């Protein structure tokens, strides 16, 4: 459900996954039930506070909803701590 409140752990993990994979850059904003991030190549991402919807586009009106499998992958990428390189 999109609405007021604060972003869920899932939404936060999806946002972190987008940043860790290089698809988006910080800083992020929160407004109107969405976390928004600038895409590293173009456009923006909108993640619903409950983490069930992820949209990408130049603006919210024309943004396209991304597939649930992609949302799940970004959640996994953001939820797990980054791998530590061993020298």
VEXKOLDREN-413059 format. One record per atom (N, C-alpha, C): residue number from 1; residue in three letters; atom name; x, y, z. Coordinates in nm, 2 decimals, padded with zeros to 4 digits. Example, Ala and Ser with C-alpha at 12.3 -4.5 7.8 and 13.67 -1.06 7.14 Angstrom:
<rs>
1_ALA_N_01.32_-00.57_00.78
1_ALA_CA_01.23_-00.45_00.78
1_ALA_C_01.32_-00.33_00.78
2_SER_N_01.28_-00.22_00.71
2_SER_CA_01.37_-00.11_00.71
2_SER_C_01.29_00.00_00.79
</rs>
This chain:
<rs>
1_UNK_N_00.08_-00.12_00.00
1_UNK_CA_00.00_00.00_00.00
1_UNK_C_00.09_00.12_00.00
2_UNK_N_00.06_00.21_-00.09
2_UNK_CA_00.14_00.34_-00.10
2_UNK_C_00.06_00.44_-00.01
3_UNK_N_00.14_00.52_00.07
3_UNK_CA_00.07_00.61_00.15
3_UNK_C_00.17_00.68_00.24
4_UNK_N_00.11_00.74_00.35
4_UNK_CA_00.19_00.81_00.45
4_UNK_C_00.27_00.71_00.54
5_UNK_N_00.36_00.77_00.62
5_UNK_CA_00.43_00.69_00.71
5_UNK_C_00.58_00.69_00.68
6_UNK_N_00.65_00.58_00.71
6_UNK_CA_00.79_00.57_00.68
6_UNK_C_00.82_00.45_00.59
7_UNK_N_00.92_00.46_00.51
7_UNK_CA_00.96_00.34_00.43
7_UNK_C_00.98_00.21_00.51
8_UNK_N_00.93_00.10_00.46
8_UNK_CA_00.96_-00.03_00.52
8_UNK_C_01.10_-00.07_00.50
9_UNK_N_01.14_-00.18_00.58
9_UNK_CA_01.27_-00.24_00.56
9_UNK_C_01.29_-00.28_00.42
10_UNK_N_01.18_-00.34_00.36
10_UNK_CA_01.20_-00.39_00.22
10_UNK_C_01.22_-00.27_00.12
11_UNK_N_01.15_-00.16_00.14
11_UNK_CA_01.17_-00.05_00.05
11_UNK_C_01.31_00.01_00.06
12_UNK_N_01.36_00.01_00.19
12_UNK_CA_01.49_00.06_00.21
12_UNK_C_01.60_-00.03_00.15
13_UNK_N_01.57_-00.16_00.16
13_UNK_CA_01.67_-00.26_00.10
13_UNK_C_01.67_-00.25_-00.05
14_UNK_N_01.55_-00.23_-00.11
14_UNK_CA_01.54_-00.21_-00.26
14_UNK_C_01.62_-00.09_-00.30
15_UNK_N_01.60_00.03_-00.23
15_UNK_CA_01.68_00.15_-00.26
15_UNK_C_01.83_00.12_-00.25
16_UNK_N_01.87_00.06_-00.14
16_UNK_CA_02.01_00.02_-00.12
16_UNK_C_02.06_-00.07_-00.23
17_UNK_N_01.98_-00.16_-00.27
17_UNK_CA_02.02_-00.25_-00.38
17_UNK_C_02.04_-00.18_-00.51
18_UNK_N_01.96_-00.08_-00.54
18_UNK_CA_01.97_00.00_-00.66
18_UNK_C_02.11_00.08_-00.66
19_UNK_N_02.14_00.13_-00.54
19_UNK_CA_02.27_00.21_-00.53
19_UNK_C_02.39_00.11_-00.54
20_UNK_N_02.38_00.00_-00.46
20_UNK_CA_02.49_-00.09_-00.46
20_UNK_C_02.52_-00.15_-00.60
21_UNK_N_02.42_-00.17_-00.68
21_UNK_CA_02.44_-00.23_-00.82
21_UNK_C_02.47_-00.12_-00.92
22_UNK_N_02.48_00.00_-00.88
22_UNK_CA_02.52_00.11_-00.97
22_UNK_C_02.40_00.16_-01.05
23_UNK_N_02.28_00.12_-01.03
23_UNK_CA_02.17_00.17_-01.11
23_UNK_C_02.12_00.30_-01.07
24_UNK_N_02.14_00.34_-00.94
24_UNK_CA_02.10_00.47_-00.89
24_UNK_C_02.21_00.53_-00.80
25_UNK_N_02.19_00.66_-00.78
25_UNK_CA_02.29_00.73_-00.70
25_UNK_C_02.22_00.80_-00.58
26_UNK_N_02.29_00.82_-00.47
26_UNK_CA_02.24_00.89_-00.36
26_UNK_C_02.27_01.04_-00.38
27_UNK_N_02.20_01.13_-00.32
27_UNK_CA_02.10_01.11_-00.21
27_UNK_C_01.97_01.07_-00.26
28_UNK_N_01.88_01.02_-00.17
28_UNK_CA_01.75_00.99_-00.20
28_UNK_C_01.65_01.09_-00.14
29_UNK_N_01.53_01.09_-00.18
29_UNK_CA_01.42_01.17_-00.12
29_UNK_C_01.31_01.08_-00.09
30_UNK_N_01.23_01.12_00.01
30_UNK_CA_01.10_01.05_00.04
30_UNK_C_00.99_01.15_00.03
31_UNK_N_00.88_01.11_-00.04
31_UNK_CA_00.77_01.20_-00.05
31_UNK_C_00.65_01.13_-00.10
32_UNK_N_00.53_01.16_-00.06
32_UNK_CA_00.40_01.11_-00.11
32_UNK_C_00.40_00.95_-00.11
33_UNK_N_00.46_00.89_-00.02
33_UNK_CA_00.46_00.74_-00.01
33_UNK_C_00.56_00.67_-00.10
34_UNK_N_00.67_00.75_-00.15
34_UNK_CA_00.77_00.69_-00.23
34_UNK_C_00.91_00.73_-00.19
35_UNK_N_01.01_00.64_-00.20
35_UNK_CA_01.15_00.68_-00.19
35_UNK_C_01.18_00.71_-00.34
36_UNK_N_01.25_00.82_-00.37
36_UNK_CA_01.29_00.85_-00.50
36_UNK_C_01.44_00.86_-00.51
37_UNK_N_01.50_00.80_-00.62
37_UNK_CA_01.64_00.81_-00.64
37_UNK_C_01.67_00.85_-00.79
38_UNK_N_01.78_00.92_-00.81
38_UNK_CA_01.82_00.95_-00.95
38_UNK_C_01.88_00.82_-01.01
39_UNK_N_01.85_00.79_-01.13
39_UNK_CA_01.91_00.68_-01.20
39_UNK_C_02.05_00.72_-01.24
40_UNK_N_02.15_00.63_-01.24
40_UNK_CA_02.28_00.67_-01.27
40_UNK_C_02.30_00.69_-01.42
41_UNK_N_02.21_00.63_-01.51
41_UNK_CA_02.22_00.66_-01.65
41_UNK_C_02.12_00.76_-01.69
42_UNK_N_02.00_00.75_-01.65
42_UNK_CA_01.89_00.85_-01.68
42_UNK_C_01.77_00.83_-01.59
43_UNK_N_01.69_00.93_-01.59
43_UNK_CA_01.56_00.91_-01.52
43_UNK_C_01.57_00.90_-01.37
44_UNK_N_01.46_00.85_-01.31
44_UNK_CA_01.45_00.84_-01.17
44_UNK_C_01.38_00.70_-01.14
45_UNK_N_01.40_00.66_-01.01
45_UNK_CA_01.33_00.54_-00.96
45_UNK_C_01.24_00.59_-00.85
46_UNK_N_01.12_00.53_-00.84
46_UNK_CA_01.03_00.55_-00.73
46_UNK_C_01.00_00.42_-00.67
47_UNK_N_01.02_00.40_-00.54
47_UNK_CA_00.99_00.28_-00.46
47_UNK_C_00.88_00.31_-00.36
48_UNK_N_00.77_00.24_-00.37
48_UNK_CA_00.67_00.26_-00.27
48_UNK_C_00.71_00.23_-00.13
49_UNK_N_00.66_00.30_-00.03
49_UNK_CA_00.70_00.28_00.10
49_UNK_C_00.69_00.13_00.15
50_UNK_N_00.60_00.06_00.10
50_UNK_CA_00.59_-00.08_00.14
50_UNK_C_00.68_-00.18_00.06
51_UNK_N_00.75_-00.12_-00.04
51_UNK_CA_00.84_-00.20_-00.12
51_UNK_C_00.78_-00.29_-00.23
52_UNK_N_00.65_-00.28_-00.26
52_UNK_CA_00.59_-00.37_-00.35
52_UNK_C_00.59_-00.31_-00.49
53_UNK_N_00.61_-00.18_-00.51
53_UNK_CA_00.61_-00.12_-00.64
53_UNK_C_00.74_-00.05_-00.66
54_UNK_N_00.79_-00.06_-00.79
54_UNK_CA_00.92_00.01_-00.83
54_UNK_C_00.89_00.06_-00.97
55_UNK_N_00.90_00.19_-00.99
55_UNK_CA_00.88_00.25_-01.12
55_UNK_C_01.01_00.32_-01.16
56_UNK_N_01.03_00.33_-01.29
56_UNK_CA_01.14_00.40_-01.35
56_UNK_C_01.10_00.48_-01.47
57_UNK_N_01.15_00.61_-01.47
57_UNK_CA_01.12_00.69_-01.59
57_UNK_C_01.17_00.83_-01.57
58_UNK_N_01.14_00.92_-01.66
58_UNK_CA_01.19_01.06_-01.66
58_UNK_C_01.10_01.13_-01.56
59_UNK_N_00.97_01.11_-01.55
59_UNK_CA_00.88_01.17_-01.45
59_UNK_C_00.78_01.06_-01.41
60_UNK_N_00.72_01.09_-01.29
60_UNK_CA_00.63_01.00_-01.23
60_UNK_C_00.51_00.96_-01.32
61_UNK_N_00.46_01.05_-01.40
61_UNK_CA_00.34_01.03_-01.48
61_UNK_C_00.37_00.93_-01.59
62_UNK_N_00.49_00.93_-01.65
62_UNK_CA_00.52_00.84_-01.76
62_UNK_C_00.61_00.72_-01.71
63_UNK_N_00.64_00.71_-01.58
63_UNK_CA_00.73_00.60_-01.54
63_UNK_C_00.66_00.47_-01.55
64_UNK_N_00.74_00.37_-01.58
64_UNK_CA_00.69_00.23_-01.60
64_UNK_C_00.72_00.15_-01.48
65_UNK_N_00.63_00.06_-01.44
65_UNK_CA_00.65_-00.03_-01.33
65_UNK_C_00.74_-00.14_-01.37
66_UNK_N_00.84_-00.17_-01.29
66_UNK_CA_00.93_-00.28_-01.31
66_UNK_C_00.88_-00.41_-01.25
67_UNK_N_00.93_-00.52_-01.30
67_UNK_CA_00.87_-00.65_-01.27
67_UNK_C_00.91_-00.69_-01.13
68_UNK_N_00.82_-00.77_-01.06
68_UNK_CA_00.84_-00.81_-00.92
68_UNK_C_00.97_-00.89_-00.90
69_UNK_N_01.02_-00.96_-01.00
69_UNK_CA_01.15_-01.03_-00.99
69_UNK_C_01.26_-00.94_-00.98
70_UNK_N_01.26_-00.83_-01.05
70_UNK_CA_01.36_-00.73_-01.04
70_UNK_C_01.36_-00.66_-00.90
71_UNK_N_01.24_-00.63_-00.85
71_UNK_CA_01.23_-00.57_-00.72
71_UNK_C_01.29_-00.67_-00.61
72_UNK_N_01.26_-00.80_-00.63
72_UNK_CA_01.31_-00.90_-00.53
72_UNK_C_01.47_-00.90_-00.54
73_UNK_N_01.52_-00.90_-00.66
73_UNK_CA_01.67_-00.90_-00.68
73_UNK_C_01.73_-00.78_-00.61
74_UNK_N_01.67_-00.66_-00.63
74_UNK_CA_01.73_-00.54_-00.57
74_UNK_C_01.72_-00.55_-00.42
75_UNK_N_01.61_-00.61_-00.37
75_UNK_CA_01.59_-00.62_-00.22
75_UNK_C_01.71_-00.71_-00.17
76_UNK_N_01.73_-00.82_-00.24
76_UNK_CA_01.84_-00.91_-00.19
76_UNK_C_01.98_-00.84_-00.20
77_UNK_N_02.00_-00.76_-00.30
77_UNK_CA_02.13_-00.69_-00.32
77_UNK_C_02.15_-00.59_-00.21
78_UNK_N_02.04_-00.53_-00.16
78_UNK_CA_02.04_-00.42_-00.06
78_UNK_C_02.04_-00.47_00.08
79_UNK_N_01.98_-00.59_00.10
79_UNK_CA_01.96_-00.65_00.23
79_UNK_C_02.09_-00.71_00.28
80_UNK_N_02.17_-00.77_00.19
80_UNK_CA_02.29_-00.84_00.23
80_UNK_C_02.40_-00.74_00.25
81_UNK_N_02.49_-00.76_00.35
81_UNK_CA_02.60_-00.67_00.36
81_UNK_C_02.69_-00.68_00.24
82_UNK_N_02.76_-00.58_00.19
82_UNK_CA_02.85_-00.59_00.08
82_UNK_C_02.96_-00.68_00.11
83_UNK_N_03.01_-00.75_00.01
83_UNK_CA_03.12_-00.85_00.02
83_UNK_C_03.25_-00.77_00.06
84_UNK_N_03.33_-00.83_00.14
84_UNK_CA_03.45_-00.76_00.18
84_UNK_C_03.56_-00.83_00.10
85_UNK_N_03.64_-00.74_00.03
85_UNK_CA_03.75_-00.79_-00.05
85_UNK_C_03.86_-00.83_00.04
86_UNK_N_03.92_-00.95_00.01
86_UNK_CA_04.03_-00.99_00.09
86_UNK_C_04.16_-00.98_00.00
87_UNK_N_04.26_-00.92_00.06
87_UNK_CA_04.38_-00.90_-00.01
87_UNK_C_04.49_-01.00_00.01
</rs>
